[in-house]
Amino acid sequence: MLQGHQTWVYPNKPTILAAATVGGPFEAEGPLAEDFDILHGDLWVGQPTYEKAEKKMLEEACEMAIHKAELQKGDIQFFLSGDLMNQIITSSFTARTLGVPYLGLFGACSSSMESLALGSLLIDSKSAHYVACGASSHNATVEKQFRYPTEYGSQKPPTAQWTVTGAGVAVLSSQGKGPKVIAATIGRVVDMGISDPFNMGAAMAPAAVDTIQAHLRDLRISPSDYDLIVTGDLGRVGHTIAVDLLKKHEIDIPEEIFTDCGLLIYREDQPVMAGGSGCGCSATVTYGHILNRMKNGELKKVLIVATGALLSPLSFQQNESIPCIAHAVAIEYDQDVD
């Protein structure tokens, strides 16, 4: 099952039975609006605080994904999830609502693929029959915790990114029809000494390239084996750096198959600086837009490389640099086999 140094290959190919995505008002104005199951008209989502709003969105994504899989909450044997709040309270409080065994994860914005990789491991090893994997973020909660409250109206540099208000959840099964998870490469922590929290793309790009390189090396494949390779939330700055680093390592990924969730989720004329970010970025784009393209027959095999900046408000205040990580998951959907 372990192939190479850091890649798992799943011989039983866990099935993504269903997935659901929830977004906020800014996401509703983006080009992927039709790929969301639920879109909210404001950041409050009918809740008294932004933190409770984020929890509500993750709960909705869980409920919708489980419903689409034609299951009940009690059928889910494990819930794996992560977010950006201190002590991952969004995921933990959602697990309280679900009432199922729970594994809380923190990989920053890489948490979506971290949960999918580990959930697939549980299914493939027959440690579970049904697993829910999720991640979420909220623009107002993240800005308040990591940078400045939105109400301050502080000016951001062009390298900054807009945190996605969204939640995405997938339900995995040991059987059934749907896209299959075939492999996952667990990333290493990479720190190139960048300490600017307004330049996450530059900080995370080396980690994304390191994981892509490891994935191709471990499986002895080339980028052409995939119809699409998508990084998590590098944005314009990080994506450009990643392209340059890949060329330096002599890894040629054609421009038409290499993109970034942070570039896809918003229009170019939306005021998002360098693009989207947050746990909800790769979660909603993958579980909404990309899976829909696979189900429509546009894509057969994709590699999602979710990236995460592992800083905290305290580490930033103590002038620490930003360690980063990226986890890659390969998904395949052959409708002829189904």
N, C-alpha and C positions, 0 to 999 in steps of 0.2 A: 504493500500500500504506500509506503514511503518510497518515493523515487527521487534519486539524486540527494541533495543535501537538505532541502526545505520544502519539498512539494509532496502533497498527498494526492494520490490518484484513487478515485472511488470506483471500484469494480462494479458495485451494485447500482451506480448512477442514481442517487436520490432524485426524486421528482419534485419539481415546484408545482404543487397541486393548484395553488392560487396565490395571488398577491393583491395588495391594496395600497393605495397612496392617498394621502390627504395633504392639501396645500392651503396657503393663505392668499391674501389679496394680491400680493405682488406676483406670485406664481400664476394666479388666474389671468394676469395680463401678459404672461410669457407665451412662447411658441408651443409649449408642451401642455397647455391647459386642458386639452381634450383627453390627455392620457391620465389625468387624475380622476379618482373615484369620487372624491369630495373636495370642494373648494369653499373656503370661508371668505366672507366679505370684509372681515376686519381681523385684527391681530388678537382681539380679546376672546373670540370664539365663545362668547356668552359667559365668560368666567370672570371672577373679580381680580385675578392677577395673570400676568403673562405666563408664569410658571405653571399655573393650573390650566391655562389654555394649551400649553404644549402637551401636558399630560392627557388632556381631553383628545387631542389630535392623535396621539399614539394609541389611546384606547379605541378610537374610531377605526383606525387602520387595522388593529387586531380583530375587532368585531367583524369588519367587512371582509378581511381575508379569510377568517374562519367560516363565515357565512358562504362565501364564494366557493370554498372547498367542500361545502355541504357537510360540515362537521359541527359539533357542539364544543363549547369551551372545555368541557370535561374530557374530550377526546385528545386534547393537546397534552402531551406528556412532559414537554419542557418548553419554556419560553426563554429565549436568549436575546438580550437587547442591550443597547448602550446609547448614551446621549452625552451632552456637553456640560450638563449641570453638575455642581459639586455633589459628590457622592451619588452620581447618576440617579437623582431622585425621580426624574421623569419615568425611566424604565422601572425602577423599584416600586413606585406608586401604581404604575400600570399593572405590574405583576400582582400587586395587592388586589386590584380589581378583578383580574383574571382568575386568581385563586388556583394557579397551577404551579408545579415545580419551576423554579426560576434560577437562571444563571446570569448575573449582571456583568457586563463587559465594559471596559473602557479602552478604546483605541482611538479616541478623539473622532475625527471625521472618517476614519477607516473602520468604524464600528459596524457599519452595514455589512461589509464583506467578512469581517471577523466573525460576526454572528452566523453568517451563511456558511462559512467554511467549517466552523465548529458544529453547527447544526447538522450539516451534511455528514460530518464524521460520526455523530451519534446515530444517524439513520443508517449509514453504510455499515457500521459495526454491529447493527441490530440491537443497539442500546435503546432505541425508541422507534415507534411506528409513525408518530406525528410530532413535528417540532415547529414552533413559530419563531421566526427570526426577524428582528426589527431594529430600527434606529430612528431618531428624531432630532430636530433642532428647531429653534424659534429665534427670529431675528432680534426681537427686543430682549429676550432673556440672555442671549449670548453677548450682545453688545454691552448690556449692563454688567455682566460678570467679568468679561475679558478686556473690555475697552472702556467706553464711556456710555452712560445711559443715552438712549436716542433723544430724550427730551433736552439734553444739553446742546444739541445741534452742533457738536464739534465737527470741524472740517477734517476730511480724510484725504490721504494722498491717493494718487491714481493707482498705486499698487494694491490698495485695500480691496477686499471682496465683500459681497453682500451675503450675509448668512441666510440660507433658505429657511423659510417657515414651512415645515413639512414633516411628515412621518411616512415611513414605508415599512410594510410587513409582508413576509412571505411564509407560506405554510408548506413544509417539506413532508414528504411521505416516502415509504419504502416501495410503494407501488402506485399505479395510476398513470394517466396521460398528462403530458405537459413537458416543458423544458426540463432537461436533466443537468444536474451539477456533476461535472466529470473530473474536475481537479481543482486544487487550491494551493497556492504558494504563500507560505507565511513569511512576512517580511522581517527584516532586521531593522533595528533602530539606527538611523543615519543622522548625524549632526554635523553640519558644515559651518557651524559657528554663527549663523544668522540669529539675531535676537530681536528683530523688529516685528511686533505682532501685527503690523499693518502690511506685511509682505510675506504672507503665508505661502503663496505660490512658489516663490524662490526658495523658501525653506524646505518645502515638501518635494519639489521636483527631483532632487537626487535620490530620495527614498523610492519614488515611483520607478525611476530608471533602474535602480538596484534590484527591485523585485521583478520587473519585466525581464531583466537580464537573467536572473536566477530561474525564472519560470521557463524561459526558452532553453536554457542550459540543462536544467534538470530533466525536462521532457524530450530534449533533443529534437526540437521543432523550430520552425521559423515563423515570423509574423504572418506570413502568407497562409498559415494554417487557420487563421481567424478572418472572419468577415468584418469584424470590428474590434478594436482595442480601445477601451475607454478608461481614462484616469478619473479619479474621484472629483477633486475640486481644486485643481491647480490654477484655473482661470487663465487669462491671456498671458500674464507674466510667466507663471509657472509652466504653462504648456510650451511656450517658446523656448524656455530653458531646457525642458525635457527633450524637445526635438533636437536641440544642439548637443545635449549630453548623449543621446542615443547615437547620433552620427559619430561622436567622438569614440564611442565603444563599437563602432562599425555595425550597428543594428539598424537596418533600413526598414522602417515602417512607412509604407506609402501614406501620403497626406490624407487621402480619401478614406482610409480606414482607422486613422488615429485621431481621436478627439477627446474631449473632456466634459464631464457632466456640468461643471461650472460654466462652460461655454454654451451648452445646449439649452439650459433651463430658462434663460432670459434672452430677450431680444437685445440687439446691439444698441438700440436707442433708449433702453431702460437705464436709469442712473445707478448702475451697479458697480461702478469703477471697473475693476479687472474681471468681474464675473461672480458666479455663485460659489458658496462654500457651506460648511456645516454638515453634520451627520445626515440631515435630511436631504442633502444635495444628491449624493450617489444613491441613497435609498429610494428616493422618489423617481429619479431618472431611470434607474435600473428596473425597479419593480413596476413602473408605469410604462414609460416610453419604449425602453429597449425590449422588455418582454412582449409588449404589443407588436413591435416590429417582427419579433421572432414568430409570434403566433400568426401574423399576416403573411409569413413566408418570405419576408425581405431579408432576414438574417438566419443563418443556421448555427453558427458557432461564434461566440463572443468571449472576450476576456475583459472583466471589470477589475480595475486596479484602484481600489479605494485608498485614499491618502489621509493621513492624520498628523496634526501637529500636537505633540505631547507636552505642551506647556500648561502651566496653571497661573492664575493671577499672582500668586506668591512667588513663583520662580521668576516671572517677569520682573517683579518689583526688586528681586535680589540680583538682577542683571544676568541671569542665566541665559545661555543660548537655547535654541528651540530644537529638541530632539524630535525626529519625525519617523514615520513608519508608513508602509503601504502593504496591503494584503490583496492578493489577486485571486479571483475565482473564475474558472472557465465554465461556461454554460453552453449546452448544445441542445438543439431541438430539431429532430428529424421527424417531420409529421408523417412521412411514409411508414416509418416504423410503428408509430402510435396507431 
